[in-house]
């Protein structure tokens, strides 16, 4: 499994309520994406940075989404280029499902 962390700076800070409203406009796009187990939308304490923390089956699945087209969409929507960090994720503790998941 792979965890991908995306981050992008905003031209103006947003409140948590504003961020949630913005995030709801794209959340549906991440439903039923092949290889995506979970996406968490995130907002920095100062409201100047947003992004996502994704749990993917593989890096290939993640890279299939983070295309030039996706990067252009992020630039247009948020006003900055996304930064993407990939982390190997050998084990996940899922307290909701009551499971420990390994790849």
C-alpha positions as CSV (number, residue, x, y, z in Angstrom):
1,X,0.0,0.0,0.0
2,X,1.0,3.6,-0.6
3,X,0.1,6.8,1.3
4,X,0.1,9.9,-0.8
5,X,0.1,13.3,0.7
6,X,-0.9,16.2,-1.5
7,X,-0.5,19.8,-0.4
8,X,-1.2,23.1,-2.1
9,X,-1.0,26.7,-0.8
10,X,-4.0,28.9,-1.1
11,X,-3.9,32.6,-2.3
12,X,-6.1,33.5,0.7
13,X,-6.7,31.6,3.9
14,X,-10.0,29.8,4.4
15,X,-12.0,28.8,7.4
16,X,-12.8,25.2,8.2
17,X,-16.4,25.8,7.0
18,X,-15.2,27.3,3.7
19,X,-12.7,24.4,3.2
20,X,-15.5,21.8,3.8
21,X,-17.7,23.6,1.3
22,X,-14.9,23.6,-1.3
23,X,-14.0,20.0,-0.6
24,X,-17.6,18.8,-1.1
25,X,-17.4,20.1,-4.7
26,X,-14.8,17.4,-5.5
27,X,-15.4,14.6,-3.1
28,X,-17.7,12.7,-5.5
29,X,-14.8,12.5,-8.0
30,X,-12.9,10.2,-5.6
31,X,-15.7,7.7,-5.0
32,X,-15.0,4.3,-6.7
33,X,-11.6,5.3,-8.0
34,X,-9.7,2.1,-8.8
35,X,-7.1,1.4,-6.1
36,X,-8.1,4.2,-3.7
37,X,-9.1,2.9,-0.3
38,X,-9.6,6.2,1.5
39,X,-9.1,10.0,1.0
40,X,-8.9,12.5,3.9
41,X,-9.2,16.2,3.0
42,X,-7.0,18.3,5.2
43,X,-6.6,22.0,6.1
44,X,-3.7,23.6,7.9
45,X,-4.3,25.5,11.2
46,X,-3.8,28.8,9.6
47,X,-6.1,28.0,6.7
48,X,-3.4,28.7,4.1
49,X,-2.7,25.1,2.9
50,X,-5.1,22.4,1.9
51,X,-4.6,18.9,0.5
52,X,-5.4,15.3,0.9
53,X,-4.0,12.1,2.5
54,X,-4.8,9.1,0.4
55,X,-4.4,5.4,1.0
56,X,-3.8,3.6,-2.3
57,X,-3.3,-0.1,-3.2
58,X,-0.2,0.9,-5.2
59,X,1.8,3.8,-6.4
60,X,0.7,3.0,-9.9
61,X,-2.9,3.5,-8.9
62,X,-2.0,6.8,-7.3
63,X,0.0,8.0,-10.3
64,X,-2.9,7.1,-12.6
65,X,-4.9,9.9,-10.9
66,X,-2.1,12.5,-10.4
67,X,-1.8,13.2,-14.1
68,X,-0.9,16.5,-15.8
69,X,-4.7,17.0,-16.2
70,X,-5.2,16.6,-12.4
71,X,-2.4,19.0,-11.6
72,X,-3.9,21.6,-14.0
73,X,-7.3,21.2,-12.3
74,X,-5.6,21.8,-8.9
75,X,-3.8,24.8,-10.2
76,X,-7.0,26.3,-11.6
77,X,-9.1,25.5,-8.5
78,X,-6.7,26.4,-5.7
79,X,-4.2,28.7,-7.4
80,X,-1.0,26.7,-6.9
81,X,0.8,23.6,-8.0
82,X,0.3,20.6,-5.9
83,X,3.1,18.9,-4.0
84,X,2.9,15.1,-3.8
85,X,4.7,12.9,-1.3
86,X,4.6,9.1,-1.5
87,X,5.1,6.9,1.5
88,X,5.2,3.1,1.6
89,X,2.5,1.9,4.0
90,X,3.2,-1.6,5.1
91,X,0.6,-1.7,7.9
92,X,-2.7,0.1,8.7
93,X,-4.6,0.0,12.0
94,X,-8.3,0.6,11.1
95,X,-10.3,1.1,14.3
96,X,-13.6,1.6,12.4
97,X,-13.4,-1.8,10.7
98,X,-11.6,-3.3,13.7
99,X,-8.8,-4.6,11.5
100,X,-5.0,-4.5,11.1
101,X,-4.3,-4.4,7.3
102,X,-1.1,-5.3,5.7
103,X,-0.1,-5.4,2.0
